């Protein structure tokens, strides 16, 4: 399971992203820290390009969309009608599966 910060990610300002969910690190969920960011949990700060902030904010939704894309369009089969592994998929599905696996790797 992924350890990224859950919740909806929000643009706090042109260089900072916060989450409306709980941060996986308990030290970052304290009232003092959250009060710095309008009640949100810090996801990232000191981002130079405001366009990158918009991309970061969209990342959780894009990950969810990739998962649905693989679930809906991935080749399936067998008794359980499960999605076949990466090596048996067309290139677009395989690339989506690789991205999902990379994001959800345990650190």
Long-range contacts (C-beta under 8 A, 24 or more apart in sequence): 1-104, 1-106, 2-103, 2-104, 3-106, 3-107, 4-60, 4-103, 5-41, 5-43, 7-41, 8-60, 9-43, 9-56, 9-57, 9-59, 9-60, 10-40, 10-57, 11-53, 11-54, 11-57, 12-37, 12-38, 12-40, 14-47, 14-50, 14-53, 15-45, 15-46, 15-47, 15-48, 15-50, 15-53, 16-42, 16-44, 16-45, 16-46, 16-47, 16-53, 17-42, 17-43, 17-44, 17-45, 17-47, 17-53, 17-56, 17-57, 18-42, 18-43, 19-43, 63-100, 63-103, 66-96, 66-99, 66-100, 67-100, 69-93, 69-96, 70-96, 70-97, 70-100
